[in-house]
Amino acid sequence: MFEFFMTWLLTAIALLITAYVVPGMEIAGIQAALVATVILGIVNAVVKPILVFFTLPFTILTLGGFLLVVNAITFGLVGYFTPGVTIDGFLPAIIGSIVLSLVSGFLNRPLK
């Protein structure tokens, strides 16, 4: 249970760092980041598998490159559904999803 809460907190911190680094992305505070982390988990668990399934031909055709678009769509949904989180377009969503993956992986490494 401790590892779950630490992962949640570190991912929220990674989201704040991502918002600081990526222009076009804003987070109002730590509360918005914590809520966005929960919504990101729900979107990744429910919506992303559906998107991956329906875009499978494009993903195969682009040798997996279309998954960046799928990640940007899920990241944009988090910005849409979370009050206090603003993502100003498709390019900040793509860059934000990449930066979040890198920062989150770096911060969560000691837990594994």
C-alpha positions as CSV (number, residue, x, y, z in Angstrom):
1,M,0.0,0.0,0.0
2,F,2.9,2.3,0.8
3,E,4.4,1.7,-2.7
4,F,1.0,2.6,-4.3
5,F,0.8,6.0,-2.5
6,M,4.5,6.7,-3.2
7,T,4.0,6.0,-6.9
8,W,0.9,8.2,-6.9
9,L,2.7,11.1,-5.2
10,L,5.8,10.8,-7.4
11,T,3.7,10.7,-10.5
12,A,2.0,13.9,-9.4
13,I,5.4,15.5,-8.8
14,A,6.4,14.3,-12.3
15,L,3.3,15.9,-13.7
16,L,4.2,19.2,-12.0
17,I,7.8,19.0,-13.4
18,T,6.3,18.3,-16.8
19,A,4.1,21.3,-16.6
20,Y,7.1,23.4,-15.7
21,V,9.2,22.1,-18.6
22,V,6.6,22.0,-21.4
23,P,5.3,25.3,-22.8
24,G,1.5,25.2,-23.3
25,M,0.8,23.1,-20.2
26,E,-0.2,24.5,-16.9
27,I,-1.2,22.9,-13.6
28,A,-2.8,25.0,-10.8
29,G,-1.1,23.2,-7.9
30,I,-0.4,20.0,-6.1
31,Q,-4.1,19.2,-5.6
32,A,-4.8,19.5,-9.4
33,A,-1.7,17.3,-10.0
34,L,-2.9,14.6,-7.6
35,V,-6.4,14.6,-9.2
36,A,-4.8,14.6,-12.7
37,T,-2.7,11.5,-11.7
38,V,-5.9,9.6,-10.7
39,I,-7.6,10.6,-13.9
40,L,-4.5,9.7,-15.9
41,G,-4.6,6.2,-14.3
42,I,-8.3,5.8,-15.1
43,V,-7.9,7.0,-18.7
44,N,-4.9,4.8,-19.2
45,A,-6.8,1.8,-17.9
46,V,-10.1,2.4,-19.7
47,V,-9.8,4.6,-22.8
48,K,-6.2,3.9,-23.9
49,P,-6.8,0.1,-24.6
50,I,-9.8,1.0,-26.7
51,L,-7.9,3.6,-28.7
52,V,-5.0,1.2,-29.2
53,F,-7.4,-1.5,-30.5
54,F,-9.2,0.7,-32.9
55,T,-5.9,2.3,-34.2
56,L,-4.0,-0.9,-34.5
57,P,-3.8,-0.7,-38.3
58,F,-2.2,2.7,-38.1
59,T,0.1,1.6,-35.4
60,I,1.3,-1.3,-37.5
61,L,1.6,0.8,-40.6
62,T,3.8,3.4,-38.7
63,L,5.8,0.7,-36.9
64,G,4.4,1.9,-33.5
65,G,4.8,5.6,-34.2
66,F,1.1,6.2,-34.0
67,L,1.2,5.3,-30.3
68,L,2.6,8.8,-29.7
69,V,-0.7,10.1,-31.1
70,V,-2.7,7.8,-28.8
71,N,-0.6,8.9,-25.8
72,A,-1.2,12.6,-26.8
73,I,-5.0,11.9,-27.0
74,T,-5.1,10.3,-23.6
75,F,-3.0,13.2,-22.1
76,G,-5.3,15.7,-23.7
77,L,-8.3,13.9,-22.1
78,V,-6.7,14.3,-18.7
79,G,-6.3,18.0,-19.4
80,Y,-10.0,18.2,-20.5
81,F,-11.4,16.3,-17.5
82,T,-9.2,17.7,-14.7
83,P,-10.0,21.2,-13.4
84,G,-6.8,23.2,-12.9
85,V,-4.9,21.4,-15.7
86,T,-4.6,23.1,-19.1
87,I,-3.0,21.6,-22.2
88,D,-3.1,24.1,-25.0
89,G,-2.9,21.9,-28.0
90,F,-1.8,18.7,-29.7
91,L,1.9,19.4,-29.7
92,P,2.1,20.2,-26.0
93,A,0.2,17.0,-25.4
94,I,2.7,14.9,-27.4
95,I,5.7,16.6,-25.8
96,G,4.1,16.4,-22.4
97,S,3.4,12.7,-22.6
98,I,7.0,12.0,-23.6
99,V,8.4,14.2,-20.8
100,L,6.0,12.7,-18.3
101,S,7.1,9.2,-19.2
102,L,10.8,10.1,-18.8
103,V,10.4,12.0,-15.6
104,S,8.0,9.5,-14.0
105,G,10.2,6.6,-14.9
106,F,13.2,8.4,-13.4
107,L,11.4,9.3,-10.2
108,N,9.7,5.9,-9.7
109,R,12.9,4.0,-10.3
110,P,13.9,3.7,-6.6
111,L,10.6,2.0,-5.8
112,K,11.3,-1.0,-8.1
